[in-house]
Amino acid sequence: MHVIDSHTGGEPTRVILDGGPDLGTGPLAERAARLATEYRDFYRSVILEPRGQPAMVCALLVPPVDPTCVTGVIYFDAEAVLGMCGHGTIGLAVTLAHLGRIGIGQHRIETPVGVVTVDLLDPNTVRVTNVESRRTRSGVSVEVAGVGTVTGDLAYGGNGFFIVDPSPIPVTASNIRQLSEVTIAVREALQAAGITCAPGMPVDHVIFYGPAETPEGHSRNFVLCPDDAYDRSPCGTGSSARLACLAAAGRLAEGTEIVQESIIGSTYRLSWRKGPNGGIIPSITGSAYVMAESRLIFQVDDPFRLGIVL
Ligand code: PYC
C-alpha cells in the first residue's frame, strides 16, 4: 500500500494512493458506508499504532462519480468513517501538488457529503470551500457528571458538532488532558440523552472555545474527534460548523475573515458566504507539509498486523 503522510497545522493526514479495498463504483456515501461496515480491520490497521498514530486521519483515494473532480476521497480516523475532513482536504491538495497531479489554481474533490473546492494558492497553502453548513439547534444543555450543566450549539460542517463557547475549562495546551476527559464526558452525555445534530446525524465531535492567545486570533479551540484524539489543527469541518453558529447568532458578518487558533497554536483563516439552502458556505485557508512517502507492509505472521486493539 502506497501512502503519503503530511500534516496540516500539526494534524497528520495519511493519503492512501493505492492498495485499499475495492469499494465499487456507486455514490461515495454508499462506498463510505461499505468501508465503515465491511472493512473496519483494514482501516484500523492503517491508522492504529504501531503503523499509525492516534491523531492521524486517513484519506482513501477512490474514483469520483463526478468527472469534473480530480479525485474522490473517503476520510476516516481510528474509530469512524468521516463525512468530510478539512485538514485532510488541505493535506490531500498539497499531496496531489507534491505528486504533480494538480497545479496552482482551483480543483474539485468529491467526498461522501458532496463536492468541495480547493484553491491551491502556493505549494503549501490551500483554501477549501466546504459543503453548505448550518447551525441545527442553539442553547442545548446537557448534564455532565462531575462537570455540571454544559450548554452549546449543535451544528453541521460536514460532520456533526457540539460547540461550547465559552469553555467550562481554560482552553490552553496545559489543560489538554482535562479538556479531553471533559469533552469525552460531554459527548457521552449527549449520546445518553439521545441528543443528535439532526435526525440520523450523531454528534461525533465536541469543540470548546476560549480566548485567543495572539492579537490576530478570534478565539482558540479544543476539538475532540470520534476516536478520542484531539485535533492539532483548528479542524476544518469544526470551523465550518463554528462559522455557521457565528453567522446564525449575528456575531460574524458575511465575508469578514477571522483567524482561528488551534489548541497547539496553529491557525486557519475563515470566512463564510450565504448558501443556497439557508446555510452558509465556509471558506477555510491553511497550510500543509508533506513529511513521508512510504509502502505499508502487512506481514501475515505479524501479531499486530491489524494494529494494537486493546
Ligand atoms: O479538519 O475537519 C477536520 C477534521 C476532522 C477530524 C479531524 N480533522
Residues whose N, C-alpha, C, O or C-beta is under 5 A from the ligand:
A	BS01	PYC	M84 C85 G86 H87 G88 C225 D231 C235 G236 T237 G238
